[in-house]
């Protein structure tokens, strides 16, 4: 807990935490729009996927570790440690001369990023009383939603107007401000309890995650799903994960206490975060592709159209933060899932003739529904969790959301590629007179599109639009799973003393 309750001091701490969350969350997506330029300069087209994967894997692996350590030895030191590692990784990324170097530096960045969001949310829970937690987590959730959607847009703009290396360098001045605010204004009182670090659990957890991510990234791309490489990776994942579960049940201080999952609300919340993350991430990937191919324009212009979704998610996060003092977590999330499902259903109806205004409306609805979860799930995760386990509880929630995002973008990306490839094959098979080479990258290039006969281009654009809308249709399945998980959240609600409830 903070020793000082001075409003100005608390405001500086909040700003410092918000800047940390902004950087950590945005680096999940900011690189995507810059990858064609990066690969064009440093090479490594066959390895570019590791630039994103290295960050996500490192982040997921370090989240529960930092969460546990912050419970053991205090939030401040490990938030600062993660921030420093993140800034070092960012500075190194800007100096990369090859795709391999960039992937290694991104992993360093990801290790630090794994501390920022979980510990920041935990600190907010520590320093604010119950009646203010909904509003503050709504603010923090809004920043998360903002960064998730604004990342590709900002990355494209910086790459087009300045230089791709500045998508990493820009973190340094922002991070230094965050660092100074936390050092100077966050005064923490901690009661240290000597515990053993669960190294066996840490190693098996990291090993299992790395094996799974490699299998998902390589499967169906560089290796067939039934190849010995993919089977071996999946086998390693299964063996290491079973070993992790065994270790966690035996050690005195597990890195992820399974006892937390005996709490029905906690367990259901993690599943909801997983399913929501898997759906939302694919919208931020496919909608810019749809816009750039169907409506035309460059990467920056296609990123602009994500702004309505960003606005919707911010409004949703703030709304949930206000409702949490009045309704149960389950009731609020039921409202959320209805809106989110409606938005994704509408997105599943888009085609080559969909008007921009209609697409904008669908995105606002989807973003609004998703935005509820940004603030609400963090509060539900912390409900009735004892202070010494809050860090690991929050990091577990972020771990499941990030895992959902990683698996979701891989699975749904594969579905979209498969649907488009089939549609493209059918079209070109009926038009033997055209000998040109066409892929999704060609559709993003104005010069390449000009070389395609108009009648063929029209059919190909239809195939692209249909592949994207069909993929959005598939996302309704995890949303239905999320609905079932929400039903198990029970009737729990934020506990606020009656005399302190806000009007």
C-alpha positions in Angstrom: 0.0 0.0 0.0 1.0 3.6 -0.6 1.9 5.6 2.5 0.8 8.9 1.1 -2.7 9.7 0.2 -1.9 13.1 -1.3 -4.1 13.5 -4.4 -1.3 15.1 -6.5 1.1 12.3 -5.6 -1.4 9.6 -6.6 -2.0 11.4 -9.9 1.6 11.2 -10.8 1.7 7.5 -9.9 -1.4 6.9 -12.1 0.2 8.7 -15.0 3.4 6.7 -14.6 1.4 3.5 -14.6 -0.7 4.5 -17.6 2.4 5.3 -19.7 3.8 1.9 -18.8 0.6 0.1 -19.8 0.5 2.2 -23.0 3.9 1.0 -24.1 3.5 -2.6 -23.1 0.1 -3.1 -24.7 0.9 -1.2 -27.9 4.0 -3.2 -28.6 1.8 -6.2 -29.2 0.5 -4.5 -32.4 2.7 -1.5 -33.4 5.2 -3.7 -35.3 2.7 -5.3 -37.6 2.2 -2.3 -39.9 5.9 -1.8 -40.2 7.0 -5.3 -41.0 7.0 -5.0 -44.9 9.4 -2.0 -44.5 11.6 -3.7 -41.9 11.9 -6.9 -44.0 12.7 -4.8 -47.0 15.6 -3.1 -45.2 17.1 -5.9 -43.1 15.9 -9.0 -45.0 14.7 -12.2 -43.5 11.3 -12.6 -45.1 11.3 -16.3 -44.1 11.8 -15.4 -40.4 9.8 -12.2 -39.9 7.1 -14.0 -38.0 9.5 -14.4 -35.1 9.6 -10.6 -34.5 6.1 -10.8 -33.2 6.2 -14.3 -31.7 9.4 -13.6 -29.7 7.7 -10.7 -28.0 4.5 -12.5 -27.2 6.2 -15.7 -26.0 8.6 -13.8 -23.8 5.7 -11.6 -22.4 3.6 -14.6 -21.6 6.4 -16.5 -20.0 7.5 -13.5 -17.8 4.0 -12.4 -16.7 3.3 -15.1 -14.0 7.0 -14.8 -12.8 6.8 -11.1 -12.3 3.4 -11.4 -10.7 4.7 -13.9 -8.2 7.8 -11.9 -7.4 5.8 -8.8 -6.9 3.7 -10.6 -4.3 6.8 -11.8 -2.6 9.0 -8.7 -2.6 6.8 -5.7 -3.5 5.3 -4.2 -6.6 7.5 -1.2 -7.1 10.9 -2.8 -7.6 9.6 -5.3 -10.2 7.6 -2.8 -12.1 10.7 -0.7 -12.4 12.8 -3.7 -13.2 10.4 -4.7 -16.0 10.3 -1.1 -17.3 14.1 -0.9 -17.5 14.4 -4.2 -19.3 11.7 -3.1 -21.7 13.5 0.2 -22.4 16.8 -1.6 -23.0 15.1 -4.0 -25.4 13.4 -1.1 -27.2 16.7 0.7 -27.7 18.3 -2.5 -28.9 15.5 -3.1 -31.4 16.1 0.2 -33.0 19.7 -0.8 -33.7 19.0 -4.2 -35.2 20.8 -5.0 -38.5 19.1 -8.3 -39.2 15.8 -10.0 -38.6 17.5 -12.5 -36.2 18.9 -9.6 -34.1 15.5 -7.9 -34.1 13.8 -11.1 -32.9 16.3 -11.5 -30.0 15.9 -7.9 -29.0 12.1 -8.2 -29.1 12.3 -11.2 -26.7 14.3 -9.0 -24.3 11.6 -6.3 -24.7 8.9 -8.9 -24.1 10.5 -10.1 -20.9 10.2 -6.6 -19.5 6.7 -6.0 -21.0 5.4 -9.0 -19.0 5.7 -7.0 -15.8 4.1 -3.7 -16.9 0.4 -4.4 -17.3 -0.2 -7.0 -14.5 1.7 -5.1 -11.8 0.2 -1.8 -12.9 -3.3 -3.1 -12.4 -2.3 -4.7 -9.1 -0.9 -1.4 -7.8 -4.2 0.4 -8.7 -6.0 -2.2 -6.7 -3.6 -1.7 -3.8 -3.7 2.2 -3.7 -7.4 2.9 -4.4 -10.4 2.0 -2.1 -13.2 -0.2 -3.5 -15.5 2.7 -4.5 -12.8 4.1 -6.8 -11.4 0.9 -8.3 -14.1 0.6 -11.0 -13.5 4.1 -12.4 -9.7 3.6 -12.3 -9.7 0.2 -13.9 -12.1 1.6 -16.5 -9.4 4.3 -17.3 -6.6 1.7 -17.5 -8.8 -0.6 -19.5 -9.5 2.2 -21.9 -5.8 2.8 -22.4 -5.3 -0.9 -23.1 -8.1 -0.8 -25.7 -6.7 2.4 -27.2 -3.2 0.9 -27.6 -4.5 -2.3 -29.1 -6.2 -0.5 -31.9 -3.9 2.5 -32.3 -0.7 0.4 -32.4 -0.9 -0.5 -36.1 -1.9 3.0 -37.1 0.9 4.6 -35.2 3.4 2.1 -36.5 2.4 2.8 -40.1 2.5 6.5 -39.6 6.0 6.5 -38.0 7.3 4.2 -40.6 5.9 6.3 -43.5 6.8 9.7 -42.1 10.0 9.1 -40.1 11.8 5.7 -39.9 10.7 2.3 -38.7 13.4 2.3 -36.0 11.5 5.0 -34.2 8.6 2.7 -33.4 11.0 1.4 -30.8 13.0 4.5 -30.0 9.8 6.4 -29.1 9.4 4.1 -26.1 12.6 5.5 -24.4 11.4 9.0 -23.6 8.0 7.8 -22.6 9.5 5.1 -20.4 11.9 7.5 -18.7 8.9 9.7 -17.7 7.1 6.6 -16.3 10.2 5.5 -14.5 10.8 8.9 -12.8 7.1 9.2 -11.7 7.1 5.8 -10.1 10.5 6.3 -8.4 9.7 9.7 -7.0 6.0 9.4 -6.1 5.1 5.7 -5.4 5.8 5.0 -1.8 5.2 1.4 -1.0 4.8 -0.3 2.4 5.4 -4.0 2.1 5.6 -6.9 4.5 8.2 -9.3 3.2 7.5 -12.9 3.5 10.4 -15.2 2.7 9.4 -17.7 0.0 11.2 -20.0 -2.4 11.1 -19.1 -6.1 9.5 -21.9 -8.1 12.3 -22.4 -10.6 11.1 -25.8 -11.8 7.6 -24.4 -12.5 9.1 -21.4 -14.2 11.3 -23.5 -16.6 8.6 -26.0 -17.5 6.0 -23.2 -18.0 8.4 -21.3 -20.4 9.4 -24.4 -22.2 5.8 -25.5 -22.8 4.7 -22.1 -24.0 7.7 -21.8 -26.4 7.0 -25.2 -27.8 3.3 -24.5 -28.4 3.9 -21.1 -30.0 6.6 -22.5 -32.3 4.1 -25.3 -33.3 1.3 -22.8 -34.0 3.5 -20.5 -36.0 5.3 -23.1 -38.1 2.4 -25.5 -38.6 0.8 -25.2 -42.0 3.4 -22.7 -43.1 7.0 -23.9 -43.1 6.0 -27.4 -42.0 3.0 -29.6 -42.6 0.8 -30.2 -39.5 1.6 -33.9 -39.6 5.4 -33.4 -40.0 7.9 -34.7 -37.5 8.8 -31.2 -36.5 5.3 -30.1 -35.6 4.5 -33.4 -33.9 7.7 -33.1 -31.8 6.9 -29.5 -30.8 3.4 -30.5 -29.7 4.8 -33.5 -27.9 7.3 -31.3 -26.0 4.4 -28.9 -25.1 2.3 -31.7 -23.7 5.2 -33.3 -21.8 6.4 -30.0 -20.3 2.9 -28.8 -19.5 2.1 -32.0 -17.6 5.4 -31.6 -15.8 4.4 -28.0 -15.0 1.1 -29.1 -13.5 2.8 -31.8 -11.5 5.4 -29.4 -10.1 2.8 -26.7 -9.2 0.9 -29.3 -7.2 3.9 -30.3 -5.2 5.9 -27.1 -4.5 5.3 -24.9 -1.5 5.1 -21.6 -3.4 3.9 -22.3 -7.0 4.4 -19.7 -9.7 0.7 -20.0 -10.5 -1.2 -21.3 -7.4 -3.9 -23.7 -8.6 -5.8 -22.9 -5.5 -6.9 -19.7 -7.2 -8.9 -21.7 -9.7 -11.0 -23.2 -6.9 -12.6 -19.8 -6.9 -15.4 -20.1 -9.5 -15.4 -16.4 -10.4 -11.6 -16.4 -10.9 -11.6 -19.5 -13.1 -14.5 -18.3 -15.2 -12.9 -14.9 -15.6 -9.7 -16.4 -17.0 -11.6 -18.4 -19.6 -13.6 -15.3 -20.6 -10.4 -13.3 -21.1 -8.9 -16.1 -23.2 -11.9 -16.2 -25.6 -12.3 -12.5 -25.8 -8.6 -12.0 -26.6 -8.7 -14.6 -29.3 -11.5 -12.8 -31.1 -10.6 -9.2 -30.7 -7.0 -9.5 -32.0 -8.1 -10.9 -35.3 -10.3 -7.9 -36.0 -7.3 -5.6 -35.7 -5.5 -7.7 -38.2 -8.1 -8.4 -40.8 -10.1 -5.2 -40.9 -7.1 -3.1 -42.2 -6.4 -5.8 -44.8 -10.1 -5.6 -45.9 -10.0 -1.8 -46.1 -6.7 -1.7 -48.0 -7.8 -4.3 -50.5 -11.4 -3.4 -51.0 -11.3 0.4 -50.6 -7.7 0.9 -51.7 -5.1 3.2 -50.1 -1.9 2.7 -48.1 -1.2 1.1 -44.8 -1.6 4.3 -42.9 -5.0 5.0 -44.4 -6.2 1.5 -43.7 -5.2 1.9 -40.1 -7.3 5.1 -39.7 -10.4 3.0 -40.1 -9.7 1.2 -36.8 -10.3 4.5 -34.9 -14.1 3.8 -34.5 -13.3 0.5 -32.9 -10.9 2.2 -30.6 -13.5 4.7 -29.6 -16.0 1.9 -29.0 -13.6 0.0 -26.8 -12.8 3.1 -24.8 -16.5 3.9 -24.2 -17.2 0.3 -23.3 -14.3 0.2 -20.8 -15.5 3.4 -19.1 -19.1 2.2 -19.1 -18.1 -1.1 -17.3 -16.1 0.9 -14.8 -19.2 2.9 -13.9 -21.6 -0.1 -13.8 -19.4 -2.2 -11.6 -20.6 -0.4 -8.5 -24.2 -1.2 -9.4 -24.3 -4.6 -11.1 -22.7 -8.0 -10.7 -19.7 -8.9 -12.8 -21.7 -11.5 -14.6 -24.6 -9.1 -15.5 -22.1 -6.6 -16.9 -20.3 -9.3 -18.9 -23.6 -10.6 -20.3 -24.4 -7.1 -21.6 -20.9 -7.1 -23.1 -21.1 -10.5 -24.8 -24.5 -9.6 -26.4 -23.0 -6.4 -27.9 -19.7 -8.1 -28.9 -21.5 -11.1 -30.5 -23.8 -8.7 -32.4 -20.8 -6.7 -33.7 -18.9 -9.8 -34.8 -22.1 -11.2 -36.5 -22.5 -8.0 -38.4 -18.8 -8.1 -39.4 -19.4 -11.7 -40.7 -21.9 -10.2 -43.2 -19.5 -7.8 -45.0 -18.7 -8.3 -48.6 -17.1 -6.5 -51.5 -20.0 -4.1 -51.7 -20.2 -3.1 -48.0 -20.2 0.6 -47.5 -17.6 2.3 -45.4 -20.3 3.7 -43.0 -21.7 0.2 -42.4 -18.3 -1.2 -41.7 -17.6 1.7 -39.3 -20.9 1.0 -37.4 -20.1 -2.7 -37.1 -16.6 -1.9 -35.7 -18.0 0.5 -33.1 -20.4 -2.2 -31.9 -17.7 -4.8 -31.7 -15.3 -2.5 -30.0 -18.0 -1.4 -27.5 -18.7 -5.0 -26.5 -15.0 -5.9 -26.2 -14.2 -2.7 -24.2 -16.3 -3.9 -21.2 -13.8 -6.7 -20.6 -10.7 -4.4 -20.4 -11.7 -3.0 -17.0 -14.2 -5.6 -15.7 -12.1 -8.8 -16.0 -9.2 -7.2 -14.0 -11.6 -6.4 -11.1 -13.3 -9.8 -11.2 -9.9 -11.4 -11.1 -9.0 -9.5 -7.9 -12.3 -10.2 -6.2 -11.7 -11.5 -2.6 -8.1 -12.3 -3.5 -5.8 -11.8 -0.5 -3.2 -9.0 -1.0 -0.2 -11.3 -1.1 -1.7 -13.1 -4.2 -3.0 -10.1 -6.1 0.1 -9.8 -8.3 0.0 -13.4 -9.4 -3.8 -13.3 -9.9 -3.6 -10.2 -12.2 -0.6 -11.6 -14.1 -2.5 -14.9 -14.6 -5.5 -12.9 -16.1 -3.2 -11.1 -18.5 -1.4 -14.4 -19.3 -4.7 -16.0 -20.4 -5.7 -13.0 -22.4 -2.4 -12.8 -24.2 -2.4 -16.6 -24.8 -5.9 -16.2 -26.4 -4.6 -13.4 -28.6 -1.6 -15.4 -29.8 -3.6 -18.6 -30.5 -6.5 -16.7 -32.0 -4.4 -14.7 -34.5 -2.7 -17.9 -35.5 -5.8 -20.1 -35.9 -8.0 -17.5 -37.5 -5.2 -16.2 -39.6 -4.7 -19.7 -41.0 -8.5 -20.1 -41.6 -8.5 -16.8 -43.6 -5.4 -17.7 -45.6 -6.9 -21.1 -46.4 -10.3 -19.7 -47.5 -8.7 -17.1 -49.7 -6.3 -19.5 -51.3 -9.2 -21.8 -52.2 -11.2 -18.9 -53.6 -8.2 -17.7 -55.6 -7.5 -21.2 -56.9 -11.1 -21.5 -58.1 -11.0 -18.1 -59.8 -7.7 -18.6 -61.6 -8.6 -22.1 -62.6 -11.5 -20.7 -64.6 -9.4 -18.0 -66.2 -6.5 -19.8 -68.0 -5.8 -16.7 -70.1 -4.2 -14.9 -67.2 -0.6 -16.0 -66.4 0.3 -13.5 -63.8 1.1 -14.3 -60.2 -1.4 -13.1 -57.5 -1.3 -13.3 -53.7 -2.6 -11.3 -50.9 0.5 -9.0 -50.9 -0.2 -8.1 -54.5 -3.6 -6.9 -53.7 -2.1 -4.4 -51.2 0.1 -2.9 -54.0 -1.5 -0.3 -56.3 1.0 -1.1 -59.1 0.4 -4.8 -58.8 -3.3 -4.4 -58.9 -3.1 -2.3 -62.2 -1.5 -5.3 -63.9 -4.5 -7.5 -63.1 -7.3 -7.5 -65.7 -10.4 -5.7 -64.2 -12.8 -8.7 -64.5 -10.2 -10.9 -62.7 -9.5 -8.3 -60.1 -13.2 -8.0 -59.2 -13.5 -11.7 -58.6 -10.3 -11.8 -56.5 -11.4 -8.9 -54.3 -14.7 -10.8 -53.8 -12.7 -13.8 -52.7 -10.7 -11.7 -50.3 -13.8 -10.1 -48.8 -15.6 -13.4 -48.5 -12.6 -15.1 -46.8 -12.5 -12.3 -44.2 -16.2 -12.3 -43.5 -16.3 -16.1 -43.2 -13.4 -15.9 -40.7 -15.4 -13.4 -38.6 -18.2 -16.0 -38.8 -15.9 -18.5 -37.2 -15.1 -16.2 -34.3 -18.7 -16.6 -33.1 -17.7 -20.0 -31.8 -15.3 -18.8 -29.1 -17.7 -16.0 -28.3 -20.4 -18.7 -27.6 -17.8 -20.4 -25.4 -17.2 -17.1 -23.7 -20.9 -16.8 -23.0 -20.9 -20.2 -21.3 -17.9 -19.1 -19.2 -19.7 -15.9 -18.2 -22.7 -17.9 -16.9 -20.3 -19.5 -14.4 -19.1 -16.1 -13.0 -21.9 -16.3 -10.3 -23.6 -13.4 -8.6 -20.5 -11.8 -7.1 -20.1 -8.0 -7.4 -17.6 -5.3 -6.3 -17.8 -4.9 -2.5 -18.2 -1.2 -1.7 -19.1 0.1 1.7 -22.6 1.7 1.4 -21.5 5.0 2.9 -18.7 5.3 0.3 -20.7 4.3 -2.8 -20.5 7.0 -5.5 -23.6 8.6 -6.7 
